[in-house]
Amino acid sequence: MSTNTIIRFDQVSKVYDDKPVLQEVSFELERGKFYTLLGPSGCGKTTILRLIAGFIEPSTGLMEFNGKPLNKIPANKRQVNTVFQDYALFPHLNVFENIAFGLRIKKMKEAEVKKKVNQALSFVNLSGYEYRSIDEMSGGQRQRVAIARAIVNEPEVILLDEPLSALDLKLRTEMQYELRELQQRLGITFVFVTHDQEEALAMSDYIFVLNEGVIQQSGTPTDIYDEPINRFVADFIGESNIVKGTMVKDQLVQFANKTFDCVDGGLNPNEPVEVVIRPEDLSLVSTGKGKLEARIDSQLFRGVHYEICCFDEQGNEWLVHSTKKAEVGESIGLDFEAEAIHIMRLGETEEEFDKRLESYGDQQDA
Ligand SMILES: Nc1ncnc2c1ncn2[C@@H]1O[C@H](COP(=O)(O)OP(=O)(O)OP(=O)(O)O)[C@@H](O)[C@H]1O
């Protein structure tokens, strides 16, 4: 365990009425980082937050906070504060009293309460709003009050459960910047829950992708985007072209009835695989000039690019992001680099994937 580890889960499971909702989840969270739990509805994201906060107990497994078993620390003594999706503000209290609530429970002296609330308000750019009622605050301002209420207690970890989901797209993007910047200024650990992959990629130092109570993959946003380990992650994070193929040998893969150089290895000769190429890694060229021949089926203008759908001669569908317009029905060539081809071994776990990458990398270096 690194000395910087603040929270550790070791094979933590949670079962409700015989239904496993978290299955042997293990991770370590470091101090001062922005972590995101990303996954579809019902995958267990909130369950992880509730376990950390102490609202529920695990069925099996070990949880530690600063190296101490978490179950020995009562919920109200944990150095953790939660920002809920609906903010859970008290409508009958003004902004100041909402933020001061936790401090008053601790029976802090009035002068100290004032100092801390004002500091928290200034952190979230709401100085001057202390005596407003909650009803007079906009969605984005309420969001900031909820964050101020969490930071005023100076927790070591803040848990945020889909805190931006009630905001419209523009405000949501603004708050993404604000939250990320606030986390960096405060230097405390944030554990942020979302089902929005773009939000996760934009904000996090590190992402855990969950599905059906299992961590599918964890890593930095670029790790996960560039090297998805399975179809679920590749589909969930960004748009992907996924086709069936065969790994002929290291750095040589066959798909769409052709053989291509690639950079992956460490698989068995002639092993069936799935091949991922991101739409932005494909380019449209003149027919005969690319690696695959295809015909344009449809296109949509998306503002920054055209999203073009085409089919190769084997009937595989390819989505291409292109700044150039194409003609529906036109024959074109599809081109891509060896580095754009990502190989996914069928049924490979994250642990197996990491081991393979490590031993293949060592072989390459030798
Ligand atoms: N108290 C409970 N009793 C029974 N089942 C529960 C309970 N709480 C959660 N679950 C189930 O556990 C699973 C995981 O729930 P959780 O709230 O962690 O998902 P989530 O990923 O946060 O989803 P969402 O994005 O919809 O909030 C779901 O199938 C949910 O129905």
The ligand as a Gaussian input file, in Angstrom:
#p B3LYP/6-31G(d) Opt

LIG

0 1
 N      -31.428000      -0.898000      -0.213000
 C      -31.416000      -1.679000      -1.297000
 N      -32.095000      -2.845000      -1.335000
 C      -32.080000      -3.638000      -2.428000
 N      -31.392000      -3.360000      -3.557000
 C      -30.699000      -2.214000      -3.596000
 C      -30.671000      -1.310000      -2.477000
 N      -29.894000      -0.252000      -2.809000
 C      -29.453000      -0.480000      -4.070000
 N      -29.938000      -1.649000      -4.560000
 C      -29.664000      -2.242000      -5.881000
 O      -28.270000      -2.318000      -6.040000
 C      -27.902000      -2.077000      -7.390000
 C      -26.829000      -0.995000      -7.438000
 O      -27.386000       0.233000      -7.004000
 P      -26.577000       1.608000      -7.006000
 O      -27.491000       2.651000      -6.429000
 O      -25.274000       1.406000      -6.370000
 O      -26.381000       1.848000      -8.556000
 P      -25.825000       3.111000      -9.340000
 O      -24.758000       2.590000     -10.229000
 O      -25.468000       4.190000      -8.404000
 O      -27.089000       3.512000     -10.209000
 P      -27.754000       4.946000     -10.543000
 O      -26.827000       5.588000     -11.531000
 O      -29.065000       4.564000     -11.139000
 O      -27.861000       5.684000      -9.239000
 C      -29.175000      -1.727000      -8.123000
 O      -29.621000      -2.862000      -8.803000
 C      -30.147000      -1.354000      -7.005000
 O      -31.444000      -1.645000      -7.375000

